[in-house]
Amino acid sequence: MKSKFLKEFKFSHRLERAGVRIEGETDKEYTRRIKNARYGIEGEDRVNYQLMNVELPIVCISDLRVSEEFGSAQADFVIISSRKIIIVEVKNLYGSVKVTKNQEVIRLIPRINFIEEEGMGNPFIQVENQRKVFENLIKQNYSGYQIESLIVMGNPRTAIYFEEDEFPLIRYDYMQQYLAKCIDEKVDDEKYHEMIKLGEFLVSKNKVKDFNDFGVIKKRIINRHSTVELVGEEKELFLELIEERKRISRLKNIPVCNVFNDVDALNLVRFKPITRDEMILIPGIKLRKFLMFGPEVIEIIKKYSKN
């Protein structure tokens, strides 16, 4: 028995929805956003191909969004088997990834003369939040299912390294092998009918995203285009941070915009973080940027901090 899709993945439709122009967006910003969106959708397309060719009794749903009283979540794919439901999050990243023993995910990006380690938002936290929302929704209506999560890398060149125990993170071309190990090959008609009913129930809960409302991106554009007048020590701190940005750019042989932009520098001046936890809470910084420049920038900020 082959996999059955109740809500199919549609590449052109996904790209068309992502292509809606945002008010205030420049041509450069639009081109960059569409490029990133297409890259991500291509990763999902590779996962979709694998799922369509799985010779197992599973029911699949693509791009499922739910919003209930206990929270909202979006899953790139939902896989329903006789005993478990797998919430799949696809990441199509450039470079390879390393998973530390503390479950932090570090990107390994090849540069001309070295491999750059860059932190990123923790996908395990993201999928666990998604899993909890779907678990609450499903268990209110269906019992007997184990709800799991899985992160799938959609880039065929991505290698995955684990420092210790492996976590639910695989590359897309291992999808069929992964499912073969954890899903029953035989399902009776009554159970299969229940799986389909469960899938139809989830599809009925799907919330179509309004792609004409990019509130978060709009705010980002407004912030990026805004100007702030700094005076006194705040201006001195801002200028020193800009010089530090240039130093890091030369050291790592990357563009200055890949270190941090002017808005990020303004936020560093405004909030003056002097610890790791304080810095990763700042919009635009987070863990991946902290790993790049955090300790050095904190030492600069401490000179201007009144704490």
KAJO-V848006 format. One record per residue. N is the residue number from 0. SS is DSSP state (H for helix, E for strand, C for the rest). OMEGA is omega in whole degrees, 0 to 359 (999 if undefined). D_CENTER is the distance of its C-alpha to the mean C-alpha in Angstrom with 2 decimals. Layout:
n=N ss=SS omega=OMEGA d_center=D_CENTER
n=N ss=SS omega=OMEGA d_center=D_CENTER
//
This chain:
n=0 ss=C omega=180 d_center=32.16
n=1 ss=C omega=177 d_center=29.12
n=2 ss=C omega=180 d_center=25.83
n=3 ss=E omega=178 d_center=26.14
n=4 ss=E omega=174 d_center=23.66
n=5 ss=E omega=174 d_center=24.32
n=6 ss=E omega=190 d_center=21.71
n=7 ss=C omega=175 d_center=21.22
n=8 ss=C omega=181 d_center=18.51
n=9 ss=C omega=185 d_center=19.95
n=10 ss=H omega=186 d_center=18.69
n=11 ss=H omega=181 d_center=21.10
n=12 ss=H omega=179 d_center=20.61
n=13 ss=H omega=181 d_center=16.83
n=14 ss=H omega=179 d_center=17.50
n=15 ss=H omega=179 d_center=20.43
n=16 ss=H omega=180 d_center=18.67
n=17 ss=H omega=186 d_center=16.05
n=18 ss=C omega=178 d_center=19.17
n=19 ss=C omega=183 d_center=20.82
n=20 ss=C omega=180 d_center=22.02
n=21 ss=C omega=179 d_center=21.23
n=22 ss=C omega=179 d_center=24.33
n=23 ss=C omega=182 d_center=24.73
n=24 ss=C omega=178 d_center=22.30
n=25 ss=C omega=178 d_center=24.07
n=26 ss=H omega=180 d_center=24.40
n=27 ss=H omega=179 d_center=22.51
n=28 ss=H omega=179 d_center=19.53
n=29 ss=H omega=181 d_center=19.67
n=30 ss=H omega=180 d_center=19.96
n=31 ss=H omega=181 d_center=17.02
n=32 ss=H omega=180 d_center=14.72
n=33 ss=H omega=178 d_center=16.16
n=34 ss=H omega=179 d_center=15.85
n=35 ss=H omega=179 d_center=12.08
n=36 ss=H omega=180 d_center=11.95
n=37 ss=H omega=180 d_center=14.44
n=38 ss=H omega=179 d_center=12.74
n=39 ss=H omega=181 d_center=9.69
n=40 ss=H omega=177 d_center=12.43
n=41 ss=H omega=177 d_center=14.51
n=42 ss=H omega=178 d_center=12.21
n=43 ss=H omega=179 d_center=12.42
n=44 ss=H omega=178 d_center=16.10
n=45 ss=H omega=178 d_center=16.70
n=46 ss=H omega=179 d_center=15.45
n=47 ss=H omega=179 d_center=17.57
n=48 ss=H omega=179 d_center=20.54
n=49 ss=H omega=182 d_center=20.43
n=50 ss=H omega=180 d_center=20.40
n=51 ss=H omega=183 d_center=23.22
n=52 ss=C omega=177 d_center=25.33
n=53 ss=C omega=178 d_center=25.03
n=54 ss=C omega=180 d_center=28.59
n=55 ss=C omega=178 d_center=27.88
n=56 ss=C omega=178 d_center=28.55
n=57 ss=C omega=176 d_center=25.08
n=58 ss=E omega=186 d_center=24.01
n=59 ss=E omega=177 d_center=20.68
n=60 ss=E omega=179 d_center=18.88
n=61 ss=E omega=173 d_center=16.33
n=62 ss=E omega=182 d_center=13.97
n=63 ss=E omega=179 d_center=15.37
n=64 ss=E omega=178 d_center=15.06
n=65 ss=E omega=178 d_center=17.33
n=66 ss=E omega=182 d_center=18.72
n=67 ss=E omega=182 d_center=21.44
n=68 ss=C omega=181 d_center=23.42
n=69 ss=C omega=175 d_center=21.35
n=70 ss=E omega=179 d_center=17.96
n=71 ss=E omega=180 d_center=15.46
n=72 ss=E omega=176 d_center=12.56
n=73 ss=E omega=177 d_center=11.07
n=74 ss=E omega=176 d_center=11.00
n=75 ss=E omega=175 d_center=10.67
n=76 ss=E omega=170 d_center=13.83
n=77 ss=E omega=181 d_center=16.29
n=78 ss=E omega=181 d_center=18.97
n=79 ss=E omega=174 d_center=22.24
n=80 ss=C omega=185 d_center=24.95
n=81 ss=C omega=185 d_center=28.24
n=82 ss=C omega=185 d_center=27.09
n=83 ss=E omega=176 d_center=23.33
n=84 ss=E omega=183 d_center=20.32
n=85 ss=E omega=177 d_center=17.03
n=86 ss=E omega=188 d_center=13.73
n=87 ss=E omega=174 d_center=11.53
n=88 ss=E omega=182 d_center=7.77
n=89 ss=E omega=176 d_center=7.76
n=90 ss=E omega=179 d_center=6.23
n=91 ss=C omega=187 d_center=9.01
n=92 ss=C omega=170 d_center=9.53
n=93 ss=C omega=181 d_center=12.97
n=94 ss=C omega=180 d_center=14.87
n=95 ss=E omega=182 d_center=14.89
n=96 ss=E omega=175 d_center=13.38
n=97 ss=E omega=178 d_center=15.48
n=98 ss=E omega=183 d_center=15.06
n=99 ss=C omega=179 d_center=17.65
n=100 ss=C omega=177 d_center=20.07
n=101 ss=C omega=178 d_center=18.45
n=102 ss=C omega=172 d_center=15.16
n=103 ss=C omega=182 d_center=13.49
n=104 ss=E omega=182 d_center=11.41
n=105 ss=E omega=175 d_center=13.02
n=106 ss=E omega=176 d_center=12.62
n=107 ss=E omega=187 d_center=16.12
n=108 ss=E omega=180 d_center=16.88
n=109 ss=E omega=173 d_center=20.38
n=110 ss=C omega=186 d_center=22.61
n=111 ss=C omega=186 d_center=26.30
n=112 ss=C omega=183 d_center=27.84
n=113 ss=C omega=174 d_center=25.19
n=114 ss=E omega=180 d_center=21.76
n=115 ss=E omega=175 d_center=19.57
n=116 ss=E omega=183 d_center=17.44
n=117 ss=E omega=176 d_center=14.50
n=118 ss=E omega=179 d_center=12.45
n=119 ss=C omega=175 d_center=8.74
n=120 ss=C omega=186 d_center=6.95
n=121 ss=C omega=182 d_center=7.94
n=122 ss=H omega=179 d_center=5.94
n=123 ss=H omega=176 d_center=9.55
n=124 ss=H omega=180 d_center=10.04
n=125 ss=H omega=184 d_center=7.35
n=126 ss=H omega=177 d_center=9.02
n=127 ss=H omega=176 d_center=12.32
n=128 ss=H omega=177 d_center=12.27
n=129 ss=H omega=183 d_center=11.68
n=130 ss=H omega=182 d_center=14.40
n=131 ss=H omega=180 d_center=16.80
n=132 ss=H omega=180 d_center=16.82
n=133 ss=H omega=179 d_center=17.54
n=134 ss=H omega=178 d_center=19.99
n=135 ss=H omega=180 d_center=21.89
n=136 ss=H omega=185 d_center=22.19
n=137 ss=H omega=185 d_center=23.35
n=138 ss=H omega=174 d_center=25.72
n=139 ss=C omega=186 d_center=27.51
n=140 ss=C omega=181 d_center=28.59
n=141 ss=C omega=180 d_center=28.46
n=142 ss=C omega=175 d_center=29.33
n=143 ss=C omega=181 d_center=29.32
n=144 ss=C omega=173 d_center=25.72
n=145 ss=E omega=183 d_center=23.42
n=146 ss=E omega=181 d_center=19.80
n=147 ss=E omega=176 d_center=17.37
n=148 ss=E omega=181 d_center=13.70
n=149 ss=E omega=175 d_center=12.55
n=150 ss=E omega=182 d_center=9.66
n=151 ss=E omega=176 d_center=10.87
n=152 ss=E omega=186 d_center=10.71
n=153 ss=C omega=181 d_center=12.03
n=154 ss=C omega=182 d_center=13.86
n=155 ss=C omega=181 d_center=17.48
n=156 ss=C omega=182 d_center=18.12
n=157 ss=C omega=172 d_center=15.47
n=158 ss=C omega=183 d_center=17.35
n=159 ss=E omega=180 d_center=16.20
n=160 ss=E omega=178 d_center=18.38
n=161 ss=E omega=178 d_center=18.94
n=162 ss=C omega=180 d_center=21.24
n=163 ss=C omega=182 d_center=22.62
n=164 ss=C omega=179 d_center=21.89
n=165 ss=C omega=178 d_center=19.32
n=166 ss=C omega=182 d_center=16.30
n=167 ss=C omega=182 d_center=14.82
n=168 ss=E omega=181 d_center=13.02
n=169 ss=E omega=171 d_center=14.76
n=170 ss=E omega=189 d_center=14.98
n=171 ss=H omega=184 d_center=15.53
n=172 ss=H omega=172 d_center=19.25
n=173 ss=H omega=185 d_center=19.75
n=174 ss=H omega=183 d_center=18.74
n=175 ss=H omega=178 d_center=22.39
n=176 ss=H omega=180 d_center=23.60
n=177 ss=H omega=182 d_center=21.14
n=178 ss=H omega=180 d_center=22.17
n=179 ss=H omega=182 d_center=25.80
n=180 ss=H omega=189 d_center=25.86
n=181 ss=H omega=183 d_center=24.63
n=182 ss=C omega=179 d_center=25.96
n=183 ss=C omega=181 d_center=29.65
n=184 ss=C omega=184 d_center=31.31
n=185 ss=C omega=180 d_center=33.90
n=186 ss=C omega=179 d_center=33.57
n=187 ss=C omega=186 d_center=36.59
n=188 ss=H omega=181 d_center=36.88
n=189 ss=H omega=180 d_center=36.71
n=190 ss=H omega=180 d_center=33.42
n=191 ss=H omega=178 d_center=31.90
n=192 ss=H omega=177 d_center=33.10
n=193 ss=H omega=178 d_center=31.42
n=194 ss=H omega=180 d_center=28.07
n=195 ss=H omega=179 d_center=28.47
n=196 ss=H omega=177 d_center=29.52
n=197 ss=H omega=178 d_center=26.45
n=198 ss=H omega=179 d_center=24.24
n=199 ss=H omega=177 d_center=26.33
n=200 ss=H omega=180 d_center=26.00
n=201 ss=H omega=178 d_center=22.18
n=202 ss=H omega=179 d_center=22.42
n=203 ss=H omega=180 d_center=24.96
n=204 ss=C omega=184 d_center=22.49
n=205 ss=C omega=177 d_center=19.98
n=206 ss=C omega=180 d_center=19.47
n=207 ss=C omega=181 d_center=19.34
n=208 ss=C omega=176 d_center=17.17
n=209 ss=C omega=185 d_center=19.52
n=210 ss=C omega=173 d_center=18.28
n=211 ss=C omega=182 d_center=21.16
n=212 ss=C omega=178 d_center=19.76
n=213 ss=C omega=185 d_center=17.05
n=214 ss=H omega=183 d_center=18.07
n=215 ss=H omega=181 d_center=15.26
n=216 ss=H omega=177 d_center=15.54
n=217 ss=H omega=179 d_center=19.29
n=218 ss=H omega=180 d_center=19.42
n=219 ss=H omega=179 d_center=17.57
n=220 ss=H omega=180 d_center=20.18
n=221 ss=H omega=180 d_center=22.98
n=222 ss=H omega=183 d_center=22.08
n=223 ss=H omega=184 d_center=21.84
n=224 ss=H omega=183 d_center=25.22
n=225 ss=C omega=178 d_center=26.93
n=226 ss=C omega=180 d_center=29.46
n=227 ss=C omega=179 d_center=30.65
n=228 ss=C omega=179 d_center=34.05
n=229 ss=C omega=179 d_center=34.19
n=230 ss=C omega=174 d_center=37.51
n=231 ss=H omega=183 d_center=39.01
n=232 ss=H omega=179 d_center=36.94
n=233 ss=H omega=177 d_center=33.66
n=234 ss=H omega=178 d_center=34.46
n=235 ss=H omega=179 d_center=35.46
n=236 ss=H omega=179 d_center=32.22
n=237 ss=H omega=181 d_center=30.21
n=238 ss=H omega=179 d_center=32.32
n=239 ss=H omega=176 d_center=32.00
n=240 ss=H omega=178 d_center=28.21
n=241 ss=H omega=177 d_center=28.44
n=242 ss=H omega=177 d_center=30.78
n=243 ss=H omega=177 d_center=28.48
n=244 ss=H omega=178 d_center=25.70
n=245 ss=H omega=181 d_center=28.21
n=246 ss=H omega=180 d_center=29.15
n=247 ss=H omega=179 d_center=25.66
n=248 ss=H omega=179 d_center=25.20
n=249 ss=H omega=182 d_center=28.47
n=250 ss=H omega=184 d_center=27.85
n=251 ss=H omega=178 d_center=24.55
n=252 ss=C omega=178 d_center=25.67
n=253 ss=C omega=179 d_center=22.72
n=254 ss=C omega=181 d_center=23.00
n=255 ss=H omega=181 d_center=23.42
n=256 ss=H omega=178 d_center=20.64
n=257 ss=H omega=175 d_center=18.18
n=258 ss=C omega=168 d_center=19.63
n=259 ss=C omega=182 d_center=19.57
n=260 ss=C omega=184 d_center=21.06
n=261 ss=H omega=179 d_center=24.01
n=262 ss=H omega=176 d_center=22.13
n=263 ss=H omega=180 d_center=20.36
n=264 ss=H omega=177 d_center=23.89
n=265 ss=H omega=178 d_center=25.34
n=266 ss=H omega=177 d_center=22.95
n=267 ss=H omega=177 d_center=23.95
n=268 ss=H omega=184 d_center=27.53
n=269 ss=H omega=187 d_center=27.19
n=270 ss=H omega=178 d_center=25.61
n=271 ss=C omega=179 d_center=27.07
n=272 ss=C omega=179 d_center=24.85
n=273 ss=C omega=173 d_center=26.89
n=274 ss=C omega=178 d_center=24.72
n=275 ss=H omega=183 d_center=21.34
n=276 ss=H omega=179 d_center=20.29
n=277 ss=H omega=185 d_center=21.59
n=278 ss=H omega=185 d_center=19.89
n=279 ss=C omega=175 d_center=16.26
n=280 ss=C omega=182 d_center=16.81
n=281 ss=C omega=178 d_center=17.72
n=282 ss=C omega=178 d_center=15.54
n=283 ss=C omega=181 d_center=14.45
n=284 ss=C omega=179 d_center=15.21
n=285 ss=H omega=192 d_center=13.30
n=286 ss=H omega=186 d_center=13.43
n=287 ss=H omega=178 d_center=12.77
n=288 ss=H omega=179 d_center=15.57
n=289 ss=H omega=181 d_center=17.72
n=290 ss=H omega=181 d_center=17.98
n=291 ss=H omega=188 d_center=19.20
n=292 ss=H omega=189 d_center=21.83
n=293 ss=H omega=184 d_center=21.75
n=294 ss=H omega=180 d_center=25.11
n=295 ss=H omega=180 d_center=27.03
n=296 ss=H omega=178 d_center=25.96
n=297 ss=H omega=179 d_center=26.78
n=298 ss=H omega=177 d_center=30.23
n=299 ss=H omega=183 d_center=30.79
n=300 ss=H omega=182 d_center=29.77
n=301 ss=H omega=180 d_center=32.08
n=302 ss=C omega=183 d_center=35.02
n=303 ss=C omega=182 d_center=34.48
n=304 ss=C omega=179 d_center=33.42
n=305 ss=C omega=181 d_center=36.17
n=306 ss=C omega=999 d_center=34.78
//
